[in-house]
């Protein structure tokens, strides 16, 4: 991420180490916030801090401040070769996992015999307790050393975290057991001890709680190991995006020679080769060759896209067919893949409103638990209870309390959801956008480029009966329009070329264009005219003209040697996914509103096709922004979907701005959500994903709060064994992370395609 300059502030990303719970997050944020003009957002799941600070506060000052709080901090490293960075990160992660696995394995080998002997009285032989003490000593010291070390570090900085609770719990359990063995009579050779889930001391002999001394570190180490692996899984989508980057590329020079170079050396304008099965190195335009390209991992498009000369390509896409020569149009951080990765990373740095509340609670959680544990110990001793029961209740309170789940509730869900959204072609800027998506009840839709394809196409071609035939008429019309620069002419020529790709259109002689009227020329010895139609036409041309006018399409007449031979309808086609998208939005309780700068007839036609009741035509950019303001004043939660510069003001003024991925940079920059795959149907996917994500966060937080609200009182009244408390505490974090992981496999529902609201036969194209 690095350091980004702003008008009055600088944003710096730090990698923070040593955080284990939400209390750590709150402490780092508070300590950084004490610097003048500094605000920080810390993410427990990713271990990153995003800090906004004035230029007078240097990044080195931020690192020092974090270290003074008892944690480690690192600035982003300078850019290096991606392959080198990836290998180093993978090596560090493997080494860290190997060390954790080794410590967990040794702890388990030592702890399991202690647990079995302590919990199964039938297996307790003479002096069994001394063997357990010998096995428990290295677990309570070496095995629990990470907790002791972080607790001491926190003590040195006058702070307490989850590690403080675990360390005190282990020390108290082991210390009481040592006292019982050496001074309390529990060391007698023939002593046996029954095991019960509810602590008791009914024989006057001090019991040993070695099972708690080894169970607490064992269960917490196992829980954190599994939790780390699960949290690593929530970021899998982001790593998959990063993995799409190509390392080397074959560049072809003007002479046709190829040279394989690192992709970092590729420059805009250079031509590179993409062979079948290879990934496209960077964004570019095809200059030679044709193929099918798989964009599923980049934009979420499930179907391969046919490309040829002039087609745009996205870096990271897979060439599934022939050889392609591509001219680079963007490299490095300017590519679409880099922007996608950057947006996903930025989205994961934010916090939902509910998480801010959880962080506030976590900031005072550990001190409150410590006070409660001391109160419980004093209460039971003061009430005349057996000291061992009082110590047991105190240890259970320390061990069972868990702020970890509070800190993981939101970031793990956001990591999984934003990654899954990127795979589906939906990019969100952060949790605020997700919250806005959930509450949207009105969507203002642009027409051209959003609901429609955005370029003129032949929607119908109707030949006159007893004429030269549809193929001949289309061939002559396409030929004479070759000399035209009008969008209608280009659409007709493109349609004729596509209809007969193996035949070259004949040349036109004596071409002439009359503004507002049409074109004419001589083709193959015939005088061909393409102009506005007359009012008096014979069937079926008259019927085709009426259908075109009803659909607000432009109709032109093809005359050959003065005789009407065909009628061509040209219009901006509605995207196939628009029908399903509008229908799904309506089913989600979201009202669609069409706002376009196009004329009334065209807007009404598209709205009628899609079943949109509220239409605003001839809208200027200011008019769209005013419409959004008016809807919001009516109490509606408004989202705006657009793709052009004229949509930027409305996007910025809405509760939520949604930009089409193929739109302008201005529109994308003003939007909160970007539809990478350019499919408006993804809007409904975004709404449903937002609702599912926020529901997951609420469930996570409900569990995190509810778990502590139930288990801490049970431990305080002596109804929870410390060992069981340790297992429950570890399970709470695993449940939260596991619930978030379910978002990785979320799939949007796909119902049957809705029927168009109007008869759309005129839009099917082809010869009739």
C-alpha positions in Angstrom: 0.0 0.0 0.0 2.7 2.4 1.0 2.3 6.1 1.8 -0.2 8.2 -0.1 0.0 12.0 -0.1 -3.3 13.9 0.4 -4.2 17.6 0.5 -3.7 18.1 4.3 -2.9 14.6 5.6 -0.9 11.5 4.8 -2.1 7.9 4.9 0.3 5.3 6.0 -0.2 1.5 6.3 1.6 -0.3 9.1 2.0 -4.0 9.7 1.4 -4.5 13.4 2.6 -7.7 15.2 1.8 -9.1 18.6 -1.9 -8.4 18.6 -4.0 -11.2 19.9 -7.5 -9.8 20.8 -9.7 -6.7 20.4 -8.1 -5.2 23.5 -4.8 -5.0 21.6 -6.6 -3.3 18.7 -8.1 -0.7 20.9 -4.8 -0.1 22.6 -2.9 0.5 19.4 -5.6 2.8 18.1 -5.6 4.8 21.3 -1.9 5.1 21.5 -1.6 6.3 17.9 -4.6 8.7 18.5 -2.6 10.5 21.2 -0.4 12.0 18.5 -1.6 15.4 17.3 -3.8 15.1 14.2 -3.5 11.3 14.0 -6.4 8.8 13.6 -5.9 5.1 13.1 -8.0 2.1 12.1 -6.5 -1.3 13.1 -7.6 -4.6 11.7 -7.1 -7.7 13.9 -7.7 -10.2 11.2 -5.2 -8.7 8.7 -2.7 -7.3 11.3 -2.7 -3.9 9.6 -3.1 -0.4 10.8 -4.2 2.4 8.4 -3.1 5.7 9.9 -4.0 9.2 8.8 -1.5 11.8 10.0 -0.2 15.3 9.2 3.1 15.5 7.3 4.8 16.7 10.5 4.3 13.2 12.0 6.7 10.9 10.2 6.1 7.1 9.6 9.1 6.5 11.9 7.1 8.3 14.7 4.2 6.0 14.1 6.4 2.9 14.3 8.0 4.1 17.5 4.5 4.9 19.0 3.3 1.3 18.3 6.4 -0.2 19.7 6.0 1.9 22.9 2.6 0.3 23.3 4.2 -3.1 23.4 3.8 -4.3 19.9 5.9 -4.5 16.7 5.4 -2.4 13.7 6.8 -2.3 10.2 6.4 0.0 7.2 5.7 -1.4 3.8 8.8 -2.5 2.0 10.0 -0.8 -1.2 8.7 -2.5 -4.4 10.6 -5.5 -5.4 10.1 -8.3 -7.8 6.7 -9.8 -7.2 8.0 -13.3 -7.4 10.7 -12.6 -4.7 8.1 -10.9 -2.4 5.7 -13.8 -2.8 8.3 -16.4 -2.1 9.6 -14.6 1.0 6.1 -14.1 2.4 5.2 -17.7 1.8 8.5 -18.8 3.5 7.8 -16.6 6.5 4.3 -17.9 6.9 5.5 -21.5 6.5 8.2 -21.0 9.1 5.8 -19.4 11.5 3.2 -22.2 11.1 5.9 -24.8 11.5 7.0 -23.2 14.8 3.5 -23.0 16.1 2.7 -26.6 15.0 5.9 -27.9 16.8 5.0 -26.0 20.0 1.4 -27.3 19.9 2.5 -30.9 19.2 5.0 -31.0 22.1 2.5 -29.3 24.4 -0.1 -31.9 23.4 2.3 -34.8 24.0 3.0 -33.6 27.5 -0.5 -32.4 28.4 -2.6 -35.4 27.2 -1.3 -37.9 29.8 -2.0 -35.2 32.5 -5.5 -34.8 31.3 -6.2 -38.5 31.1 -4.8 -39.3 34.6 -6.6 -36.3 36.1 -10.0 -37.1 34.5 -10.0 -40.9 34.9 -9.6 -41.9 38.6 -9.4 -45.6 37.6 -6.0 -44.9 36.0 -4.5 -43.1 38.9 -1.6 -45.2 40.2 0.7 -44.6 43.2 2.4 -41.2 42.9 0.5 -40.4 39.7 0.2 -36.8 40.8 4.0 -36.3 40.8 4.3 -37.6 37.3 1.6 -35.2 36.2 3.4 -32.4 38.0 6.7 -33.2 36.1 4.8 -33.3 32.8 2.8 -30.1 33.5 5.8 -28.0 34.5 7.2 -27.6 31.0 3.7 -27.0 29.6 2.9 -24.2 32.2 6.3 -22.6 31.5 7.6 -23.3 28.0 4.3 -24.2 26.4 2.6 -21.1 27.8 5.6 -18.9 27.3 4.1 -16.9 24.5 1.2 -15.8 26.8 3.6 -15.1 29.7 5.9 -13.1 27.4 3.1 -10.9 26.0 1.5 -10.5 29.5 4.9 -9.3 30.9 5.3 -6.9 27.9 1.8 -5.5 28.5 2.6 -5.1 32.2 5.7 -3.2 31.3 3.5 -0.8 29.3 0.7 -0.7 31.9 -1.8 -2.6 29.8 -3.6 -5.9 29.9 -4.8 -8.1 27.1 -6.2 -11.6 26.5 -2.7 -13.0 27.1 -2.7 -11.5 30.6 -5.9 -13.5 31.4 -4.4 -16.7 30.0 -1.1 -16.2 31.7 -2.7 -15.5 35.1 -5.0 -18.5 34.7 -2.1 -20.9 34.0 0.1 -19.4 36.7 -2.7 -19.6 39.3 -3.6 -23.2 38.4 -0.1 -24.4 38.4 0.8 -22.4 41.6 -2.1 -23.8 43.5 -1.3 -27.3 42.4 2.3 -26.9 43.5 1.1 -25.6 46.9 -1.3 -28.6 47.2 1.4 -31.1 46.4 4.1 -29.7 48.6 2.1 -28.2 51.5 -1.5 -29.2 51.2 -1.3 -33.0 51.5 -2.0 -33.7 47.9 1.5 -35.2 47.5 0.7 -38.3 49.6 1.8 -41.4 47.5 -1.7 -43.1 47.8 -3.8 -40.0 47.0 -6.5 -40.3 44.3 -8.6 -37.5 43.1 -12.1 -37.7 41.5 -12.9 -35.5 38.5 -16.0 -33.5 38.1 -17.0 -30.7 35.7 -18.2 -28.8 38.8 -15.3 -27.9 41.1 -15.6 -29.3 44.7 -13.5 -29.9 47.8 -15.4 -32.2 50.1 -12.6 -34.3 51.6 -10.5 -31.5 53.3 -7.5 -32.2 51.0 -6.3 -29.5 48.7 -6.9 -30.8 45.1 -4.4 -30.3 42.3 -5.6 -28.6 39.2 -2.9 -29.7 36.9 -5.4 -30.5 34.2 -6.3 -26.8 34.1 -2.6 -25.8 34.1 -2.0 -27.9 31.0 -5.5 -27.7 29.4 -5.6 -23.9 29.3 -2.4 -23.5 27.2 -3.2 -26.6 25.1 -6.7 -25.5 24.1 -5.7 -21.8 23.6 -2.7 -22.8 21.5 -4.8 -25.2 19.5 -7.5 -22.6 19.1 -5.2 -19.9 17.9 -3.4 -22.2 15.5 -6.7 -23.3 13.9 -8.0 -19.7 14.1 -4.9 -18.4 12.2 -5.4 -21.0 9.5 -9.0 -20.1 9.2 -8.3 -16.3 9.1 -5.7 -17.1 6.4 -8.6 -18.7 4.5 -10.8 -15.6 4.7 -8.1 -13.7 2.7 -7.8 -16.4 0.0 -9.7 -14.4 -2.6 -7.3 -11.5 -2.3 -4.3 -13.8 -2.6 -5.9 -15.4 -5.6 -6.2 -11.9 -7.2 -2.6 -11.2 -6.5 -1.7 -14.6 -7.9 -3.2 -13.6 -11.3 -0.3 -11.3 -11.9 2.1 -12.6 -14.6 5.8 -12.7 -13.8 7.3 -12.7 -17.3 6.0 -11.7 -20.7 7.1 -12.3 -24.3 7.5 -8.9 -26.0 7.6 -8.7 -29.9 9.5 -5.9 -31.6 8.8 -4.3 -35.0 11.0 -7.0 -36.7 8.9 -9.8 -35.2 11.5 -11.0 -32.8 10.4 -12.0 -29.4 12.2 -11.4 -26.1 11.0 -12.7 -22.7 11.3 -9.9 -20.1 10.0 -9.4 -16.5 6.5 -7.9 -16.6 7.8 -4.9 -14.6 9.8 -3.9 -17.7 6.8 -3.9 -20.0 5.8 -0.4 -21.2 2.6 1.1 -22.5 2.5 0.7 -26.3 4.7 -2.4 -26.5 3.2 -5.5 -28.2 3.3 -8.8 -26.3 2.4 -12.3 -27.1 -0.3 -14.3 -25.4 -0.3 -18.0 -26.3 -3.1 -20.5 -25.7 -3.4 -21.3 -21.9 -1.3 -18.2 -20.9 -2.5 -15.3 -18.8 -2.7 -11.8 -20.3 0.2 -9.9 -18.8 -1.5 -6.5 -18.6 -4.4 -4.5 -19.9 -4.3 -4.0 -23.6 -5.9 -4.1 -27.1 -5.7 -7.0 -29.5 -3.8 -6.1 -32.6 -3.7 -9.5 -34.3 -5.4 -12.9 -33.8 -8.7 -14.1 -32.4 -9.6 -16.3 -29.4 -11.9 -16.9 -26.5 -10.8 -15.4 -23.2 -11.7 -16.6 -19.7 -12.4 -13.6 -17.5 -14.0 -15.5 -14.6 -11.2 -14.9 -12.1 -10.9 -11.2 -12.9 -14.5 -9.9 -13.5 -16.7 -12.8 -12.5 -17.8 -13.5 -16.1 -18.6 -17.2 -16.2 -18.7 -17.4 -20.0 -15.6 -17.0 -22.2 -15.6 -13.8 -24.3 -14.7 -13.9 -28.0 -12.0 -11.3 -28.8 -10.4 -10.1 -32.0 -8.5 -7.2 -33.4 -9.6 -4.0 -31.6 -11.0 -5.9 -28.5 -9.9 -4.8 -25.1 -8.3 -7.3 -22.7 -7.8 -7.3 -19.0 -4.6 -8.4 -17.3 -5.0 -11.7 -15.6 -7.5 -13.2 -18.0 -6.7 -16.6 -19.5 -6.3 -17.1 -23.3 -8.4 -20.2 -24.0 -7.9 -20.3 -27.8 -5.5 -19.0 -30.4 -2.4 -16.9 -30.5 -2.9 -13.2 -29.7 -0.8 -10.1 -30.2 -1.7 -7.4 -27.7 -0.6 -3.8 -27.4 -0.3 -2.8 -23.7 -2.5 0.2 -22.7 -1.8 0.1 -18.9 0.9 -1.3 -16.7 1.7 -1.7 -13.0 -0.6 0.1 -10.6 -2.7 1.5 -13.5 -4.1 -1.9 -14.6 -7.6 -3.0 -13.8 -6.3 -6.0 -11.8 -4.2 -3.7 -9.6 -7.2 -1.4 -9.0 -9.3 -4.4 -8.1 -6.7 -5.7 -5.6 -6.3 -2.2 -4.2 -10.0 -1.7 -3.7 -10.4 -5.1 -2.0 -7.5 -4.3 0.3 -8.9 -0.9 1.2 -12.3 -2.3 1.9 -10.9 -4.8 4.4 -9.3 -2.0 6.4 -12.7 -0.4 7.4 -15.0 -1.1 10.3 -18.7 -1.4 10.5 -20.6 0.6 13.1 -21.2 -2.5 15.2 -17.5 -3.3 15.3 -16.7 0.2 16.6 -19.0 -0.6 19.6 -17.3 -4.0 20.1 -13.9 -2.3 20.1 -15.1 0.2 22.7 -16.2 -2.7 24.9 -13.0 -4.6 24.3 -11.0 -1.5 25.4 -12.2 -2.0 29.0 -12.9 -5.7 28.8 -9.7 -7.1 30.2 -9.4 -4.6 33.2 -13.0 -5.4 34.1 -12.4 -9.1 34.0 -9.3 -8.8 36.2 -11.3 -6.7 38.6 -14.1 -9.3 38.5 -11.7 -12.2 39.1 -10.2 -10.4 42.1 -13.7 -9.7 43.4 -14.8 -13.3 43.0 -11.7 -14.5 44.9 -12.3 -12.0 47.7 -16.0 -12.7 47.9 -15.6 -16.5 48.2 -12.8 -16.2 50.8 -14.7 -13.6 52.7 -17.8 -15.9 52.7 -15.9 -18.7 54.3 -15.6 -20.9 51.3 -12.8 -23.4 50.9 -9.7 -21.5 49.5 -9.4 -24.0 46.6 -13.0 -23.4 45.5 -12.3 -19.6 45.6 -9.1 -20.0 43.6 -10.9 -22.3 41.1 -13.7 -19.8 40.5 -11.2 -17.0 40.1 -9.1 -19.0 37.6 -12.3 -20.0 35.7 -13.3 -16.3 35.3 -9.8 -15.4 34.0 -9.7 -18.2 31.5 -13.3 -18.2 30.2 -13.5 -14.5 29.4 -12.7 -13.9 25.7 -12.4 -10.6 23.9 -10.9 -12.4 20.9 -14.2 -13.1 19.3 -15.2 -9.5 19.6 -12.2 -8.4 17.6 -12.7 -11.0 14.9 -16.4 -10.6 14.4 -16.3 -7.9 11.7 -12.9 -8.2 10.0 -13.1 -11.9 9.2 -16.6 -11.4 7.7 -15.4 -8.4 5.7 -12.3 -10.3 4.4 -14.4 -13.2 3.3 -17.2 -11.0 1.8 -15.1 -8.5 0.0 -13.0 -11.3 -1.5 -16.1 -13.2 -2.5 -17.5 -10.0 -4.0 -14.4 -9.5 -6.1 -14.7 -13.0 -7.4 -18.3 -12.2 -8.4 -17.3 -8.9 -10.1 -18.5 -6.7 -7.3 -16.1 -4.3 -5.6 -17.1 -2.4 -2.4 -15.1 0.4 -0.9 -15.7 -0.8 2.7 -18.2 -1.7 5.4 -20.0 1.7 5.1 -20.8 0.7 1.5 -22.1 -2.7 2.7 -24.3 -1.0 5.3 -25.7 1.4 2.7 -26.3 -1.5 0.3 -28.4 -3.3 2.8 -30.7 -0.4 3.4 -31.1 0.8 -0.2 -34.8 1.0 -1.2 -34.6 3.0 -4.5 -32.1 2.6 -7.4 -31.7 5.3 -10.0 -30.6 3.7 -13.3 -29.0 5.4 -16.2 -30.1 4.1 -19.6 -27.3 4.3 -22.1 -24.4 2.0 -21.2 -26.1 0.8 -18.1 -29.4 -0.8 -19.1 -28.4 -0.7 -22.8 -25.3 -1.7 -24.6 -24.3 1.9 -25.2 -23.7 1.6 -28.9 -25.9 1.6 -32.0 -26.8 -1.8 -33.4 -29.2 -3.1 -36.1 -32.2 -4.4 -34.2 -34.2 -5.6 -37.2 -33.8 -6.0 -41.0 -37.0 -6.5 -43.0 -36.8 -7.2 -46.7 -39.6 -6.3 -49.2 -41.4 -9.2 -50.8 -40.7 -10.1 -54.4 -37.5 -8.0 -54.2 -33.8 -8.8 -54.6 -33.8 -10.6 -51.2 -32.6 -9.9 -47.8 -29.0 -11.0 -48.3 -28.5 -8.9 -51.5 -30.2 -5.8 -50.0 -28.1 -6.0 -46.8 -24.9 -6.5 -48.8 -25.6 -3.4 -51.0 -26.7 -1.3 -48.0 -23.6 -2.2 -46.0 -21.4 -1.4 -49.0 -22.8 2.1 -49.6 -22.6 2.9 -45.8 -18.9 2.2 -45.8 -18.3 5.8 -46.7 -20.4 7.1 -43.9 -19.1 8.3 -40.5 -22.6 8.4 -39.0 -23.3 5.9 -36.1 -26.3 4.6 -38.1 -24.0 3.9 -41.1 -21.4 2.2 -39.0 -24.0 0.0 -37.4 -25.4 -1.1 -40.8 -21.9 -1.8 -42.2 -20.9 -3.8 -39.1 -24.1 -5.8 -39.3 -23.6 -6.6 -43.0 -20.0 -7.6 -42.3 -21.0 -9.8 -39.4 -23.8 -11.5 -41.4 -21.3 -12.6 -44.1 -17.9 -12.6 -42.5 -16.2 -14.5 -45.4 -17.4 -12.1 -48.1 -15.9 -8.7 -48.6 -18.3 -5.9 -49.2 -18.1 -4.4 -52.7 -16.7 -1.0 -53.3 -18.9 2.1 -53.6 -18.5 4.7 -56.4 -19.9 8.2 -56.4 -20.6 8.2 -52.7 -22.6 11.2 -51.5 -24.1 12.1 -48.1 -26.9 14.5 -47.5 -27.1 15.9 -44.0 -30.2 14.8 -42.2 -31.4 12.8 -45.3 -29.1 9.8 -46.0 -26.4 8.5 -48.3 -26.3 7.3 -51.9 -23.8 5.7 -54.2 -23.2 3.2 -57.0 -22.5 -0.4 -56.0 -22.1 -3.3 -58.5 -23.8 -1.1 -61.1 -26.8 -0.3 -59.0 -27.8 3.0 -57.5 -28.2 2.4 -53.8 -29.8 4.9 -51.4 -30.2 4.6 -47.6 -32.4 7.4 -46.3 -35.3 8.2 -44.1 -38.4 6.2 -45.0 -41.5 7.6 -46.7 -44.9 7.6 -45.0 -46.4 5.4 -47.7 -44.8 1.9 -47.6 -46.2 -1.4 -48.6 -46.4 -4.3 -46.2 -44.4 -5.7 -44.5 -42.2 -2.6 -44.6 -45.0 -0.4 -43.2 -45.5 -2.8 -40.3 -41.8 -2.9 -39.6 -41.7 0.9 -39.6 -44.5 1.0 -37.0 -42.8 -1.5 -34.8 -39.5 0.5 -34.9 -41.2 3.8 -34.1 -43.0 2.1 -31.1 -39.7 0.9 -29.8 -38.2 4.4 -30.3 -35.7 3.0 -32.7 -34.4 4.8 -35.8 -35.7 3.3 -39.1 -34.0 3.8 -42.5 -35.1 2.7 -46.0 -32.9 0.9 -48.5 -33.6 1.7 -52.1 -32.0 -0.1 -55.0 -32.4 1.7 -58.4 -35.3 3.7 -56.8 -37.2 0.7 -55.6 -37.7 0.1 -51.8 -36.0 -3.2 -50.9 -35.6 -3.3 -47.1 -36.2 -1.4 -43.9 -33.5 -1.3 -41.3 -34.2 -0.5 -37.6 -31.2 0.7 -35.6 -31.2 1.3 -31.9 -29.3 0.9 -28.6 -30.1 -2.7 -27.5 -31.2 -3.4 -23.9 -28.6 -5.6 -22.2 -29.8 -9.2 -21.8 -29.1 -9.1 -18.1 -31.2 -6.0 -17.5 -34.5 -7.9 -17.4 -33.4 -10.2 -14.7 -31.6 -7.4 -12.8 -34.6 -5.2 -12.6 -36.8 -8.1 -11.7 -34.5 -9.3 -8.9 -34.2 -5.7 -7.5 -38.0 -5.5 -7.4 -38.1 -8.8 -5.6 -35.6 -7.5 -3.0 -37.9 -4.6 -2.3 -35.8 -2.1 -4.2 -37.7 0.4 -6.5 -36.1 1.0 -9.9 -36.2 4.6 -11.3 -34.9 5.4 -14.9 -33.1 8.7 -15.3 -31.5 9.4 -18.7 -30.5 12.3 -20.9 -32.1 10.5 -23.9 -35.4 11.6 -25.5 -38.7 10.7 -23.9 -39.8 8.1 -26.5 -36.6 6.1 -26.2 -36.7 6.3 -22.4 -40.3 5.2 -22.2 -39.6 2.3 -24.6 -36.8 0.9 -22.5 -38.8 1.5 -19.3 -41.8 -0.3 -20.8 -39.6 -3.3 -21.8 -38.2 -3.6 -18.3 -41.3 -2.8 -16.3 -40.0 0.4 -14.8 -42.8 2.8 -13.8 -40.9 6.0 -12.9 -39.1 7.6 -15.8 -37.2 10.9 -16.0 -36.0 11.7 -19.6 -33.9 14.6 -20.9 -32.0 14.7 -17.6 -28.9 16.9 -17.4 -26.2 16.0 -15.0 -27.5 18.7 -12.7 -31.0 17.3 -13.2 -29.9 13.8 -12.1 -28.2 15.2 -9.0 -31.4 17.2 -8.2 -33.5 14.0 -8.7 -31.4 12.1 -6.2 -31.6 15.0 -3.7 -35.4 15.1 -4.1 -35.7 11.3 -3.6 -33.6 11.5 -0.5 -35.7 14.3 0.9 -38.7 12.0 0.5 -37.0 9.6 3.0 -35.8 7.1 0.4 -32.4 5.4 0.6 -31.1 6.0 -2.9 -28.4 4.2 -4.9 -27.4 5.6 -8.3 -26.0 3.4 -11.1 -24.1 5.0 -13.9 -21.0 4.8 -16.1 -20.3 8.3 -17.5 -18.9 11.6 -16.5 -22.5 13.0 -16.5 -23.4 10.5 -13.7 -20.5 11.5 -11.4 -22.5 14.2 -9.5 -25.5 12.0 -9.0 -23.2 9.1 -7.9 -21.5 11.3 -5.3 -24.8 12.8 -4.0 -26.5 9.4 -3.5 -26.6 7.3 -0.3 -24.7 4.8 -2.4 -23.0 5.2 -5.8 -22.6 2.2 -8.1 -20.4 2.5 -11.2 -20.2 0.1 -14.2 -16.7 -1.3 -14.5 -16.4 -0.3 -18.1 -17.3 3.3 -17.3 -15.2 6.4 -16.9 -12.6 6.8 -14.2 -14.6 9.8 -12.9 -17.7 7.7 -12.4 -15.7 4.9 -10.8 -13.9 7.3 -8.5 -17.2 8.8 -7.3 -18.8 5.5 -6.6 -18.9 3.3 -3.5 -19.4 0.1 -5.4 -18.0 -0.9 -8.8 -19.4 -3.7 -11.0 -16.3 -5.0 -12.6 -18.0 -7.4 -15.0 -20.1 -4.6 -16.4 -23.3 -6.6 -15.8 -26.1 -4.7 -14.1 -27.4 -8.0 -12.7 -24.5 -7.8 -10.3 -26.4 -5.0 -8.4 -28.8 -7.6 -7.0 -25.9 -9.8 -6.1 -24.3 -6.9 -4.3 -27.4 -6.2 -2.3 -27.8 -9.8 -1.3 -24.1 -10.2 -0.4 -24.3 -7.0 1.7 -27.4 -8.3 3.6 -25.8 -11.7 4.1 -22.5 -10.1 5.3 -24.1 -7.8 7.8 -26.3 -10.7 9.1 -23.1 -12.7 9.6 -21.5 -9.8 11.5 -24.5 -9.5 13.7 -24.5 -13.2 14.5 -20.8 -13.1 15.2 -21.2 -10.2 17.6 -24.2 -11.7 19.2 -22.3 -14.8 19.9 -19.2 -12.9 21.1 -21.3 -10.8 23.6 -23.6 -13.6 24.5 -20.8 -16.1 25.2 -19.2 -13.8 27.7 -22.5 -12.8 29.2 -23.3 -16.5 30.0 -20.0 -18.1 30.8 -18.4 -15.4 33.0 -21.3 -15.5 35.6 -21.2 -19.3 35.5 -17.5 -19.2 36.3 -17.9 -16.6 39.0 -20.4 -18.7 41.0 -18.2 -21.8 40.7 -20.1 -23.7 38.1 -17.4 -23.9 35.5 -14.2 -26.0 35.6 -11.1 -24.0 34.4 -10.2 -26.7 31.9 -13.7 -26.6 30.4 -13.5 -22.8 30.5 -10.4 -22.9 28.4 -11.9 -25.2 25.8 -15.0 -22.9 25.6 -12.9 -19.8 25.2 -11.0 -21.3 22.3 -14.1 -22.6 20.7 -15.8 -19.1 20.8 -13.2 -17.6 18.4 -13.3 -20.6 16.1 -17.0 -20.4 15.8 -16.8 -16.7 14.9 -14.2 -17.3 12.2 -15.9 -20.4 11.0 -19.2 -18.5 10.6 -17.4 -15.8 8.5 -15.8 -18.5 6.3 -19.2 -19.5 5.1 -19.3 -16.3 3.1 -16.4 -17.6 0.9 -18.8 -20.2 -0.6 -21.9 -17.9 -0.9 -23.5 -18.1 -4.3 -26.2 -15.7 -5.6 -29.5 -17.3 -6.4 -30.4 -17.5 -10.1 -34.1 -17.8 -10.7 -35.7 -18.2 -14.2 -35.3 -15.2 -16.5 -38.3 -13.0 -16.3 -40.4 -12.4 -19.5 -40.0 -8.9 -21.0 -42.9 -6.6 -20.3 -43.3 -5.7 -23.9 -43.2 -7.6 -27.2 -39.6 -7.3 -28.1 -39.5 -9.2 -31.4 -38.2 -6.0 -33.1 -35.0 -6.3 -31.0 -34.0 -9.8 -32.0 -32.3 -8.8 -35.2 -31.6 -11.1 -38.1 -33.5 -11.3 -41.4 -37.2 -11.5 -41.7 
